[in-house]
Amino acid sequence: MSPKKGLLHFFFYCLLLPSNAFSQHNVEVHFVNPDSALAGNEIKLEAIIKCNEIISFARLQINIPEGFVPINNKKGTAQFIHSKNTIKWIWVSFGESEQRVEVTLATSKNILGEKNFESIFSFADEDSSVHLKLPPVLMYILPYVEPVAEVKPTEEVKFTTKADKYTIQIVAKREDNPIAVKNYLKQNGLKEKAFSFKENELYKFCIGRFKELEDAEIFRKKLAEKHNMKDAFVRVIPGNE
């Protein structure tokens, strides 16, 4: 297939993508996202939720494909939670008739092709609870393109160190118990030293610090395959968003 025909095929593919709007039970959920993006770039995914009736508890859950990692979010009045392959916004009281939330996702350089983001919006009132499975958000990931480095005179070149951004979360506990985590790592054949931070009333224990998402993914796969730590996942180190 010639490059022109390939681009034409991709153009028509984008035109055929379904609408990202959903309406049911007096609730409307609309996703704003690019139809396509380059691997290795950051992607913004926004959700606009409108309710024609007053509801109390509400939750929007999105399942993110492998190779995507949340690095920043706008949560409004909601609580944001990130676990393995899942992000959630939770409203104890939905309150306003419209809520907007947004997440920025880092993408691996190695992913390619069509990616599906499945989601569920749940809410409750005084009488019942409702779980709405939303149409999947489709996004086409194009091959990674190596950025062209800007050439500068030698005397102007400054060497800087990029801060470590990613880590692997291995477990979350209600109490800060580093000894128990150390024993857990030892039982799984690991000598790495864990560090922790408090988030959403839980202590999150992590190992490893990585500059590149790809390096973090390689280490995560090693933990899953060789050390049976299948629930470990890549996340951003707090403060390095």
C-alpha positions in Angstrom: 0.0 0.0 0.0 1.4 3.4 -1.0 1.8 6.1 1.7 -1.0 8.2 0.2 -3.4 5.3 0.2 -2.4 4.4 3.8 -3.1 8.0 5.0 -6.4 8.0 3.1 -7.4 4.7 4.7 -6.6 6.1 8.1 -8.5 9.3 7.4 -11.7 7.3 6.6 -11.1 5.1 9.7 -11.2 8.3 11.9 -14.4 9.4 10.2 -16.0 6.1 11.1 -15.2 6.3 14.8 -18.4 6.3 16.9 -19.5 9.3 18.9 -18.1 9.5 22.5 -21.4 10.8 23.9 -23.8 8.6 25.9 -27.2 9.5 27.4 -29.4 7.3 29.7 -31.3 7.5 33.0 -31.2 11.3 32.8 -27.4 11.1 32.8 -25.2 12.3 29.9 -21.5 11.4 29.7 -19.4 12.9 26.9 -15.7 12.1 26.4 -13.3 14.6 24.7 -10.2 12.9 23.3 -8.1 12.8 20.2 -9.0 10.2 17.6 -5.3 9.5 17.1 -2.0 10.2 18.7 1.7 9.4 18.4 3.2 6.8 20.6 5.5 8.3 23.3 3.4 11.5 23.6 1.1 12.7 26.3 -2.7 12.4 25.7 -5.5 14.3 27.5 -8.8 12.5 28.1 -11.7 14.6 29.4 -15.1 13.5 30.6 -18.1 15.8 30.9 -20.9 14.4 33.1 -24.4 16.0 33.2 -27.2 14.9 35.4 -30.8 16.2 35.2 -31.6 14.8 38.6 -30.0 15.3 42.0 -27.8 12.3 42.9 -25.6 11.6 45.8 -22.8 9.1 45.3 -21.3 8.8 41.8 -18.3 7.1 40.3 -16.7 7.2 36.9 -14.3 4.3 36.2 -12.1 4.0 33.1 -10.0 0.9 32.3 -6.8 2.0 30.6 -4.9 -0.3 28.2 -1.4 -1.4 28.8 1.2 1.2 27.9 -0.8 4.2 29.3 0.1 5.7 32.7 -1.8 8.6 34.4 0.6 11.5 35.1 -1.8 14.3 36.0 -5.5 14.8 36.6 -8.1 17.5 37.1 -10.7 16.1 39.5 -12.8 19.0 40.6 -14.8 17.9 43.7 -14.1 14.2 43.1 -11.5 11.9 44.7 -9.1 10.5 42.1 -7.9 6.9 42.5 -5.4 5.0 40.3 -4.9 1.3 40.6 -3.7 -1.3 38.1 -5.1 -0.6 34.7 -8.0 1.4 36.3 -8.6 5.1 37.1 -11.6 6.3 39.1 -13.2 9.6 40.0 -15.5 9.3 43.1 -18.0 11.9 44.3 -19.4 11.4 47.8 -21.9 14.0 46.8 -22.2 14.8 43.1 -23.9 18.0 43.8 -23.8 20.2 40.7 -25.7 19.2 37.5 -22.4 19.1 35.5 -18.9 17.8 36.5 -15.8 17.9 34.4 -12.7 15.7 35.0 -9.6 15.2 33.0 -6.5 12.9 33.0 -3.2 13.3 31.2 -1.8 9.9 30.1 1.8 9.2 29.2 2.2 6.6 26.5 4.8 4.0 25.8 6.9 4.4 22.7 6.2 0.7 21.9 2.3 0.7 21.7 0.6 0.8 18.3 -2.8 0.5 16.7 -6.4 0.8 18.0 -6.8 1.1 21.8 -10.1 0.8 23.6 -10.9 2.6 26.9 -13.9 0.9 28.5 -15.7 2.8 31.2 -18.6 2.6 33.7 -20.5 5.4 35.3 -22.3 4.5 38.6 -24.5 6.6 40.7 -27.0 6.2 43.6 -30.0 8.1 44.9 -32.2 7.4 47.9 -33.9 4.5 46.3 -31.5 2.6 44.1 -28.1 2.4 42.4 -27.4 2.4 38.7 -24.3 1.1 36.8 -24.1 2.4 33.2 -21.6 0.7 30.9 -20.5 3.4 28.4 -19.5 2.9 24.8 -15.7 2.4 24.6 -13.5 5.4 23.7 -11.5 4.5 20.7 -8.1 5.9 20.0 -5.6 5.0 17.3 -1.9 5.1 18.2 0.5 5.9 15.5 4.2 4.8 15.5 6.7 6.7 17.7 8.6 9.4 15.9 12.0 10.3 17.3 12.2 14.0 17.9 14.7 16.0 16.0 17.3 17.4 18.3 18.0 21.1 18.0 21.6 21.8 17.1 23.2 24.6 19.1 26.7 26.0 19.2 29.0 24.0 21.6 29.4 26.9 24.0 25.6 27.1 24.5 25.0 23.4 25.3 24.0 22.8 28.9 23.8 19.3 30.3 20.8 18.7 32.6 19.6 15.6 34.4 16.0 14.6 33.9 14.3 13.8 37.2 13.1 10.3 37.8 9.4 10.3 37.1 8.1 6.7 37.3 8.0 4.0 39.9 6.4 0.6 40.5 3.7 0.4 43.2 3.7 -3.0 44.7 1.3 -2.8 47.6 -1.0 -0.3 49.5 -1.5 -0.6 53.3 -3.5 1.3 55.9 -0.5 1.4 58.2 3.1 2.5 57.5 4.8 -0.8 58.0 8.2 -0.9 56.1 9.4 -4.0 57.9 6.4 -6.1 56.6 7.0 -4.7 53.1 10.7 -5.6 53.4 9.8 -9.2 54.3 7.3 -9.3 51.5 10.0 -8.3 49.0 12.5 -10.8 50.5 9.9 -13.6 50.2 9.6 -12.8 46.5 13.3 -12.8 45.9 13.9 -9.1 45.8 16.6 -7.0 47.5 15.3 -3.6 46.3 14.5 -1.1 49.1 10.9 0.2 49.1 9.8 3.8 49.7 6.4 4.9 50.7 4.0 7.9 50.6 0.5 8.5 51.9 -2.3 8.9 49.4 -6.1 8.6 49.8 -5.6 7.5 53.4 -3.4 4.6 52.4 0.4 4.1 52.5 1.6 3.3 49.0 4.8 1.2 48.8 6.9 1.4 45.7 10.3 0.2 44.4 12.5 1.6 41.6 12.8 5.0 40.1 12.9 5.5 36.3 13.3 8.4 33.9 11.6 6.6 31.0 8.2 4.9 31.0 9.6 2.0 28.9 12.2 1.2 31.5 9.5 1.1 34.2 7.4 -1.2 32.1 10.3 -3.6 31.6 10.9 -3.8 35.4 7.1 -4.2 36.0 7.0 -7.2 33.6 10.0 -8.7 35.3 8.3 -8.4 38.7 5.2 -10.1 37.3 6.9 -12.9 35.4 9.9 -13.8 37.6 8.7 -12.7 41.1 4.9 -13.4 40.9 4.0 -9.8 41.6 1.2 -9.6 39.1 -0.6 -6.7 40.8 2.3 -4.3 40.6 1.8 -1.4 38.3 3.6 1.6 36.9 2.7 5.0 38.3 4.1 8.5 38.6 6.1 9.5 41.7 4.1 12.1 43.6 5.5 15.6 42.9 7.0 14.6 39.5 3.8 15.0 37.5 
